[in-house]
Amino acid sequence: MENLSLGLMLMAVGMITVFSILLIVIYLSKLLIAIVNKVAPEEVAVKKATATASAPTVIDPNTMAAITGAVNIVTGGKGKVMKVEKI
Amino acid sequence: MEDIFVKLYEMTAFGDIIADPSFLIMYAIAFVLLYLGIKKHYEPLLLVPIAFGVLLANFPGGDMGVVQADQDGMIMVNGVMKNIWEMPLPEIAHDLGLMNFLYYMLIKTGFLPPVIFMGVGALTDFGPMLRNLRLSIFGAAAQLGIFAVLLAAIAIGFTPQEAGSLGIIGGADGPTAIFTTIKLAPHLLGPIAIAAYSYMALVPVIIPLVVKLFCTKKELMINMKEQEKLYPSKTEIKNLRVLKILFPIVVTTVVALFVPTAVPLIGMLMFGNLIKEIGSDTSRLFDAASNSIMNAATIFLGLCVGATMTAEAFLNLQTIGIVIGGFLAFALSITGGIFFVKLFNLFSKKQINPLIGATGLSAVPMASRVANEIATKYDPKNHVLNYCMASNISGVIGSAVAAGVLISFLQ
């Protein structure tokens, strides 16, 4: 009987603790999101910049070099990259 | 001449096996587990080492079975009672064999489960959870099975410590189950680890079974993307990368302050995640945590856990209780998650698919994948994977917190 009441108490304490901790984690994460959005919202800025820059389909020179290199290896130097398009 | 044959016979294990045929049952169990791991691909990374450990432990004279010390740490060594914690490691290796050396050094000290948690953290992406924070709360509801089975196990005669170890199977997290059992009831480590990993492997069977019992077709067809369009979330993340770096640091600090006993698990999980999210600066640490260290830890954990399953320790009524209780804990955790979603839907305009509650138990990412399959069966366009991952990942935190509570109250 004593053990059963211990089990009941553990059930109540355990479930309340798990809910409380996860609620704290959720609200703390929301706070964190708000702080990060205010202090360091750079990812959006980068995305916007690349979105406008990519309008005329400019391929990064490093990416172009990698693609050309891969084509050269696969075709044994016979293939040529004429055009690279973003799909 | 006859003497030589007698000595040869005594050298082999046959005599002991004939005297005690229960070893044969253990070989059969090891072969079945090996079959499930190799042929059926049921958690092979863990089930294969565990099954081989079972095999190694049950060869009489092989000295590869783990000998459990009692609650005070006393153990019989060559006819003399000794305190295992006062024995130097070379003496353990010499007197009790290699597996006891590994077990008492790596497992009984609680070293390996947190190391594995570090690897799990390095392989976990908290992105889906951060994007769907509201859904994370269902990771708490799905811990119901742990405490419900704890209560039921006490009622049928398990000690509170044994009941806690049995209940934690409902968290569907192998390292958490092992860590808790080491602390509370180390003599049950073998059957509890086997039950935990077997049921985790059976997630594709258990979740559909419970979902079919408690969910209607209409509920399973709730389309999360449509709900999101109807009632868009107010939280917008502008810099996920920075957020993902800060998240493990903040969560560790908060959990450590509230439930310090969960720190070995949550702390290592979050450390593993942090070195992943930092990126190239810590990529070597990430590589070690998620590959070499994780793999080595898994091998030793599996073999040692298997080696605790000697015929003497495994073949008893308690093991049957653990197998049944483990299943109940698992099923009740899924049910708890489902019913919490149903309750939530009663009070909210934005409806949530109950599958998101069902995935509140750890078993990442298999539970989410299974839930997604169920949802797409009813509506091929209804992909719930990302939403399920939110509750699934928070379930890892939830089960570690539940383990922390059990350890602090019962140890």
Interface residues (C-beta under 8 A of the other chain):
Chain A: N3 L4 L6 G7 L8 L10 M11 V13 G14 M15 T17 V18 F19 S20 I21 L22 L23 I24 V25 I26 L28 S29 K30 L32 I33 V36 N37 A40 P41 E42 E43 V44
Chain B: L130 L133 R134 S136 I137 G139 A140 A141 Q143 L144 I146 F147 A148 L150 L151 I154 A155 T159 P160 A163 G164 T235 E236 I237 K238 N239 L240 R241 V242 L243 L246 F247 V250 V251 V254 V255 F258 V259 S394 I397 G398 V401 A402 V405 L406 F409 L410
